[in-house]
Amino acid sequence: MIALSLAEIAEVVGGQTHDIPDPSVMVTGPVVRDSREAVPGSLFVAFVGERADGHDYARAVVETGAVAVLGSRPVGVPAIVVDDVQRALGALARHVVERLGATLVALTGSAGKTSTKDLIAQVLRTKAPTVFTPGSLNNEIGLPLTALSATAETRFLVLEMGARGIGHIRYLTELTPPRIGLVLNVGSAHIGEFGGREQIAQAKGELVESLPPAEEGGVAVLNADDPYVKAMAARTTARVLLFGESDEADVRAENVTLTAAGQPSFSLHTPSGCSDVTMRLYGEHHVSNALAAAAVAHELGMSAKEIATALSEAGSLSRWRMEVTERPDGVTIVNDAYNANPESMKAALRALAAMGRGRRTWAVLGRMAELGDEALAEHDAVGRLAVRLNVGKLVAVGGREASWLQLGAYNEGSWGEESVHVSDAQAAVDLLRSELRPGDVVLVKASRSVGLESVAQALLETGAEGEVAAR
């Protein structure tokens, strides 16, 4: 964080100082909520959670070198005490962002947020110092913590914004007001909580509503291929920049193909020129993510060639998202188990089909959460798609929703040993260990709560004799 005195922080957050002999002492290190991350000069934010109370670690973090604690009660060490720690953290983030000279880019969408955010960051940091959301820390706590990690040298601040209801993104944009807002898509993730796509579009569009007008530099980057997103142009006074594969897109892809390994290749067209891209990521769905990143980079002054070079060199920064690892015996494990929704599940299956040309493929799939009344239809559709894509074997893992996956495969004509329903992750591991053979490609994917990353990890440990070649 940029250096601030404890007195200034207390004033910004509306807090009272306790046990602080010298309020002019500066916070020069990071703002952290995990006591294990405290370092000399840091500010420790004490939250009261279901399993732990951060205030209980206050003395330990100060002994480690933290300057003070931001909490809701005195703790016997230097502290700034507020009524609402989350609100105070947000106010501090807003104060720091306003002092920065950085361009703030915010993005949201139903699918692909984290992968796109990682691509944007990798492209922009070839131009100037860039700070971006780590992993998927895109909520009311993770977003301000990311903003507070920016320094005086930061030129681009890239923030992922998630939402589970109307008003969530509006609140996040009040903490960290963006100049450039990107909306990727409106899908069915969390549709059970929102109630329908129209409500999801309403929530995601809060981002473009928050942007400054065009004459003040506001830019809305919208997906021309998604009608819900494209319609958001009417909800903003910012200038609109379209990306996609349609002819009307300002930033678009042409001649999209996949390499033998399943990596997308295309010709990138921007208003400043065109250049060829061959990505290191897997799956055609990354073309849209790359175009979104390219549109942001173009807006920030990068040439088509610079953008294409950076996109071609970019990799996956967040774990368990299409992580492709080849075992010494030739079995390829695709760990995409961080999360799942209908759109990302179908994209992963198409990527598996592309990667598995001429090889036997396995789709180890589990429950997609928060689909509400659409759950049966969406799981059935995924099972059907696995059959249509000629996936060699579907392994549905878990309870009722997994049975719906297998039901979809049956309804599409999959019989015999082409699909199987197992009770849990260990049963899936036992099955795969007994049946995998060299050259097979295995996709592992489900919602985060299912924990199917354990399947991928167990399979990699099984094949860990010798050096595992990861790519």
N, C-alpha and C positions, 0 to 999 in steps of 0.2 A: 504494500500500500504506500501511497505517497505519505510523507511524514506529517503527522498531526500531533499536536499536544493533547494531553489528557483533558485540559481545560476546554479546548476547542471541541473535542469529541463530546464532552458532557453537554456543552451548549447545543451542539447539533442534534443530539438525541433527546434533549430535554431531561437529562439525568442528574442525580445528586452524587457528588463524590464522597467516598468513604475511605478512610485510612490512606489517603494520598497526601504525603507531606509536601510534595512539590508538584502542583498541577501543570507546571511548564514542561515536565518530562515528556519526551516525544515517543510516540509509537512509530518505530522505524521498520518493523518486521511485518509479517503477514497477520491477517485476522483469521483465527482458526476456531472451530467448534469442537475439534477432536483434541483432547489434552495431549495425545501422543505427538501431535504436530507442532506443539508449542516450542518456540525457539527464542533466544534472546531478542528483545525488542518487539515481540508480538503482543497482540491483544486477544485474549481468550473470551469467547462468547459462550456463556453458560446457559444451556437450555435444560428445561425439565422435561424428560421424556418418559415413556412408559417403562423403560428398563433401567434407566440411569438418570441421575441428577447431576448436571455439569458442575453445579456449585460445590459438590463433594470433592472435586478435583482442583479447586481454586488454589489452595496453598501449594500443591505439587507443581502446578504450571508456573506460579510465580517463582518458586525455587528453581525451576528450569531456566528462568530468565524472562518470562512474560512480564510486560510492564504493568498490566492491570487486567481486571476481569470486567466484562460487561454482563451484568446479571440482574436478577429481580429481587435480590436481597443482599445485605452486607454479609461478607464472608471472612472478615478478620484479616484480609490482605487488601492492597490497593484495588478499589472497585468503583465502577460507575453503575449506579443502581437506577433502573427504570421500571415502569409498570408493565411494559410489554417488550420483551427482548426481541421478538421478531420484527416488530414495527421499528424499534430502535436500529436494528441492523439495516433495515431498508432505508431509513433516513440517512444513515451514515454512508451507504452506497450512493444514494442520490447526491449527497454533498461532494463525494469524491469524484463522481462522474462529471459533475458540473465544473470541477476544477481542472479536469483533464483536457488536453488538447486533442483527444483521440476522436476518431469517427466511430460511432457506435452502430453496429449492424445486428439486428435481431431477426431470428427466423422461427417459424413454427410450421406445423403440418401434422397430418395424421400418421405418416410413415416417412422414414428416411431422414428425420431431423438430425440425429446424431452423426450419421455418415456424411450428410451434407455439410454440417457445421465443421466437421473435421477436414473436409475438402476445402472449404472456404479458408479456414485457418492456414492450411498448408500452402495454398496459393498466395494469400496475402502476405505471409511472413517472408516470402521471397522478395517482397517489395519494402517492408518496414516491420518494426517490432509489433507483434500481434499477441494479444491475450484472448483466450477462448474458453468456453465452458468445458471442464474436464468430464469425460463420460457423459452421463445424462443428468447432471445436477442442474435441472432446469426449473426448479420450483421456487417458492418464496424464500427459501433459505439458501439453496445452492446458487441461485442467480446473483444475489447481492454479494455472496462470498467471492464469486468469480470476478465481479466488477471491482471489488476491493483489492484484488490481487494485481490490478494494473498499477503501473509506475509512471513516473514523469516521462519515461522514454517510450511508453506505449503509444502507438499511432492508430491501431485498429483494435477495437474491442468487439468480439463476436460472441453473441449470447443466444443460446437456445432457450426457447420459452415453451413450456408445456402447460396444458390446461385440462382440468377435469370438470369444468363447468363454466357457465357464463360469468364474465367478470374477472376471471383469473388472469388472463393475458392483459387486460386493461390495468390491473393492479401492478403487474410486473413492468409494464411500460411506464408507469408512474415512478417506479424506483429507478429505472434506467432508460430514459427516453431515447429511442433510436432515431437516427437520421435516415437510415436505409432499413426497410422492413421487407422480409422475404416470406411468402407463403407458398409452401410446396404442394400441398394437396389436401383434399377433404375426403377422408376415407371412413371406415367403420370402426376404427380403434376407439374404445370407450363409448361405443354407441349406446350401450346399456345404461350408462350414466347420463349421457346427453339427451337421449330420447329419439334421435334421428339425425340424418345428415344435415338437414337445414339448421338445426341447433348447433351442430359442430361447426358449420360454416359461419354462423353468427359469432361463435366464440373465437375462431381463428381470425376472423376479419377485424377483431378489435385491435390487432396489430397495425393494420394499415390506417385505421381511424386515428391512431395515436401519432402518426407521422406529421412533421411540419409541412406546410404547403410547399408547392413546387418552387415558388419564388424565394423560399428560405432554404432550399436544398433538399427537401424531402423527396425520397424515391421509394415507390412501391414496386418490388420485383415479384411478378405474378406468373403462375404457370398457365400458359396459353392452352395447354392440352386438358386442363381440368375446368369444366364449366362453372363449378362452384367458386373456384379461385379466380378465374377470369372475371366473373361478375363483381368481384370485390373492387374493381377499378372505380365503380360508381360510389364507393364508400370512403374515398380518400380525396384529399386536395393535393396530395403529392403527385409528382410526375410518375407515370406508369412505364415500366420496362418489362416486356414479356419475354419469357423463355419457353422453349419446348421444341417439338419436332414439326409443328404446323408452320405453314408458310408465313403466317402473320407474326410469328415470333421474331423479336429483335435479335435474340441470341438463340440459335437453333443448331440442331445436328442434322447432317445429311450423310447418306451412305453408311448407315450403322450396320456393323457386322460384329461377329464374335470370333475371337481367335480359337484355335483348337483347344485351348485350356479353358475357354469360357469367359475370356476377358474382352470387354467392349472396345471397339475401335470405330472412330467416326471422324468426319470432317466438321470442325467447329467453325461456325459463321457468326461473327459479331459485326456491329456497325463499323468497326475499325479494320476489319479484314477477316481472313480465314486461315486456319492451320489445322493440321492433323493431330489427333489424339489417339493413343493406345493406352488404356488404363491398366494398372496393376491389380485393381479390384475385380471381383468376379460377379458376373450377372449383368444382363442388359438393363436392369432397373437402375443401375448406377449412371446411365446416360443422362437421365433426368436430373439426378443429383449433381452431376458434373456441369450440366447446363446452368443450373441455379447458381452454382459457385462461379461459373464463368461470367454470368450476368452481373453479379456483385463486383467481381474483379474488374470487369470492363467499366463499370460505373466509377470505380476508384482509380481509373487511369492506366490500367494495364493493357498492353497490346494483345492481339489474338495469339501471336507466337509465344509471348511470355506466359499467357494463361495456359495454352496447350502444353507447353513444356512442363509447367508445374503440375497440371492435372495428370500428365503421363508419369510423373515421378511420385505422385502422392500414394500413400498406403493407408491401411486401416490403423487408426490411433486408439480406438476403443475396443475393449476385449469382447470376445464372444459374438462378434458381428462378422459373419462370413470369414472367419479365420480358417484358412486352408493349410492343412499340414499333411505332408506325405510321410507315412511310416517307412522304415527301411524295407519292409516286405512289399511295398508298392500300393498299400491301401491308403486312400486319401480320405481324411476326416475333415468335414466342413462344419465347424462349430458356429452356428448362428443362433445359439440358445439364449441370448440375452433377453429377448422379448419376441412377441409375435402378435400379429393381427391379420385379418384376412388378406390384405394387400401385400404385406411383407411375406406372409407364408407362401402365397402364390408366386411372388417374385423369386423366392428362394428355391421353390420347386423348378421353376423355369431355368434358373442358374444351374441346378443339379443336372437337369436334362442336357444342358449345353456342355457341361463339364464331363458328362459321362458317355459321350458318343463313343460307341464301340466298347464300352465297359459296363459292368453290372452296377446298378445304382440302388441305394437304400435310402429311404426317407423315414427317419425316426422322429415322429411328430407327437406332440402332446397338446394339451388344452390351450385354447385361445381365450383369455379372460375378458370379462366386462363387455360381453356382446348382447346381454339381455335377451329379448325375445328372438333375436336373430341368430342365437348360438347354434341351434340345430341346423338351420339352413346353411350357415357359413362353414361349419365343420363338415357337413355333407359335401359342400362344393369343393372343399380342399381335397377330400378323399377322391372325389370324381376326377379332379384335375391330375392327381398323381397317376391315375390309370391312363388318362388321355395323353400324358407326357411319356408313357411307357416306362415309368419308374419300375425298376426290377422288383422291389419289395417294399411295401409300406408296413412299418412297425408302429402301431398306434399305442401310446403309452399312457396308462392312467385309468380313470373311471369312466363316467358317463360320456363326457365329451370325446374321449378317445374312441369309445364305441361308435359314436356318430361319424368319426373319421373313417373307421372301417366300414360302416354302413354305406357311406358315400362310394367307397371303392367297390363294394358289392353291387350297388345299384348301377354302377357304370360297367359292370361286367367282369369284375375281378373275382376269381374263384380259386379254389385250391390253395396253393402256398404263396400266392402273389401278395397277400396281406395277412397280418396277424395282429391280434390285440393282446398286449401283455399288461400285467397289473401295475408294474412300477419300473423305475430306472434300472434296478438291479436285474430284474427279469430281462430287460432289453439288453443289458450288457452280456448276460449269460448267453442269450440267443445269438448275438453278434459274434461273440468270441468263438462260438462253436461253428458258425457258418461262413464267416468272412474268408475270402480268399484273395491272393495278390491281384491288384488291379482294380478292386472294388472302390466305389466312391460312396461315402456315407454322409448324408446331411442330418444334422441334429437341430431341431427347432421346436420351441414352445414358448408360452408366456413365462415370464421371469419366475413366477410363483411355483412353477413345476420343477425347476431346478435340473433341467436335462443337461446342463453343462457337465454334470457328473458323468454322464454317459460318454461324452466326447473325451473327457479326461481319462476315464478308465480305459477306453480303447487306445488312447495314445500310450498309456503306461504299458498296456499289453504288448504294443509293438515297439517298446523303447529299447530293445536290444540293439546296440550300436547307435549311431548318431541319427537322430530324427531330422530329416531335411524339411525345414519349414519355409514356406513361401507365402 
